[in-house]
């Protein structure tokens, strides 16, 4: 090998390496947008839900309570007759039942704490039946109405005074499926 050939080869090799190095730096690779990731159910945006109706679900107990004058009719001491105020309450209940013919109700009869357990169970039954019969008279099918008497066992007011007793002499209408 000739002494002139070694520097020539080194020069050629140096130029070749410099050219490769510069070529690598000259063209910067284009930045590509990131590949889309398969959306999982937890990161996917949920489709908008249809607007929910404001207020209670139609035909529910909450709808019943919002639609009627009251779910409760009250009675005088030792009585089970329907007074004019109770008639209005029961009319509003009958109108709601007419709108929802698939719904049934249970009417709970209650009494105040005076009297024996047996006497109050019988009186509570007469009160529940009085409300039931009034609803039937307004056109509600008897098969949609059940009754139960709790007598004095489930008071809403715990006092032993006339105001508490008056609140406990009642018939309460509860919707059932």
C-alpha positions in Angstrom: 0.0 0.0 0.0 1.3 3.3 -0.9 1.7 6.0 1.7 -0.5 8.4 -0.4 -3.3 5.9 -0.5 -3.9 5.9 3.3 -4.6 9.6 3.6 -6.8 9.4 0.5 -8.8 6.5 2.1 -9.1 8.4 5.4 -10.2 11.5 3.6 -12.8 9.5 1.6 -14.0 7.8 4.7 -14.2 11.1 6.6 -16.2 12.7 3.8 -18.5 9.7 3.6 -19.2 9.8 7.3 -19.6 13.6 7.3 -22.1 13.3 4.4 -24.1 10.6 6.2 -24.1 12.6 9.4 -25.2 15.8 7.6 -27.8 13.9 5.5 -29.3 12.6 8.8 -29.6 16.1 10.2 -30.7 17.8 7.1 -34.1 16.1 6.8 -35.9 16.3 10.1 -38.7 13.7 10.1 -42.2 15.1 9.8 -44.1 15.0 13.1 -47.1 12.9 12.6 -50.2 13.4 14.7 -50.6 10.8 17.4 -52.4 7.6 16.3 -56.0 7.7 17.5 -56.5 5.4 20.5 -59.5 3.1 20.4 -62.1 4.7 22.6 -63.1 2.7 25.7 -66.5 3.1 27.2 -65.0 5.0 30.1 -63.4 7.7 27.9 -66.0 7.9 25.2 -68.3 10.8 25.5 -71.7 9.6 26.4 -74.5 10.4 24.0 -76.7 13.1 25.6 -79.6 11.6 27.5 -83.1 12.6 26.5 -84.4 15.4 28.7 -86.0 14.1 31.9 -89.5 15.3 32.7 -89.6 17.8 35.5 -91.4 16.5 38.5 -92.4 13.0 39.7 -92.8 10.0 37.4 -96.4 9.9 36.1 -98.4 7.3 38.0 -96.0 7.1 40.9 -96.8 7.7 44.6 -94.9 11.0 44.3 -97.1 11.9 41.4 -100.2 10.9 43.4 -99.1 13.2 46.3 -98.3 16.1 44.0 -101.6 15.7 42.1 -104.2 15.2 44.8 -105.4 17.7 47.5 -104.2 15.2 50.2 -103.6 11.5 50.7 -105.4 11.7 54.0 -109.0 12.3 55.2 -109.7 13.0 58.8 -112.6 12.0 61.0 -114.4 13.3 64.1 -114.1 11.5 67.4 -115.6 8.0 67.2 -117.0 8.7 63.7 -116.4 7.3 60.2 -118.6 9.5 58.1 -117.1 11.5 55.2 -117.4 15.3 55.7 -117.4 17.9 52.9 -113.7 18.6 53.2 -113.0 14.9 52.9 -115.3 14.6 49.9 -113.1 17.1 48.0 -110.0 15.2 48.9 -111.5 11.9 47.8 -112.8 13.5 44.5 -109.2 14.6 43.7 -108.0 11.0 44.4 -110.7 9.6 42.2 -109.7 11.9 39.3 -106.0 10.8 39.7 -107.1 7.1 39.7 -109.2 7.8 36.5 -106.0 9.0 34.8 -104.1 5.9 35.8 -106.5 3.0 35.4 -103.7 0.5 35.9 -102.9 1.7 39.4 -104.5 0.4 42.6 -104.6 1.8 46.1 -104.7 0.7 49.7 -106.6 2.8 52.2 -105.3 2.6 55.7 -107.7 3.3 58.6 -106.3 4.8 61.8 -107.6 5.9 65.2 -106.5 7.9 68.2 -105.2 6.2 71.3 -108.5 6.3 73.2 -110.4 3.0 73.3 -109.4 -0.6 73.3 -107.2 -2.1 70.6 -110.0 -4.2 69.3 -112.5 -1.3 69.2 -110.0 0.9 67.3 -109.1 -1.8 64.8 -112.9 -2.1 64.0 -113.3 1.7 63.8 -110.2 2.0 61.6 -111.7 -0.6 59.3 -115.0 1.4 59.1 -113.0 4.5 58.3 -111.0 2.8 55.5 -114.2 1.3 54.1 -116.0 4.7 54.2 -113.2 6.2 52.1 -113.3 3.2 49.8 -117.0 3.3 49.3 -116.9 7.0 48.5 -114.3 6.4 45.8 -116.4 3.5 44.4 -119.4 5.9 44.3 -117.2 8.2 42.2 -116.6 5.5 39.6 -113.4 3.8 40.9 -113.5 0.0 40.4 -113.8 -1.7 43.8 -111.1 -4.3 42.7 -108.5 -1.5 42.6 -109.0 -0.6 46.3 -107.9 -2.6 49.3 -108.3 -1.6 52.9 -106.4 -2.3 56.1 -106.9 -1.1 59.7 -104.1 -0.2 62.0 -106.4 1.0 64.8 -104.3 3.1 67.2 -101.0 1.2 66.3 -99.5 3.8 63.9 -100.1 7.3 65.2 -98.6 10.3 63.3 -98.8 12.5 66.4 -97.6 11.2 69.7 -99.3 13.7 72.1 -102.2 12.9 74.4 -104.2 16.0 73.6 -107.1 16.8 71.2 -104.8 18.3 68.5 -102.8 15.0 68.4 -105.8 12.8 68.6 -107.4 14.7 65.7 -104.4 14.1 63.5 -104.5 10.4 64.3 -108.2 9.9 63.3 -107.6 9.4 59.6 -107.7 7.2 56.5 -104.6 7.4 54.3 -104.5 6.4 50.6 -101.3 4.7 49.4 -100.8 3.8 45.7 -99.6 0.2 44.9 -98.5 -1.5 41.7 
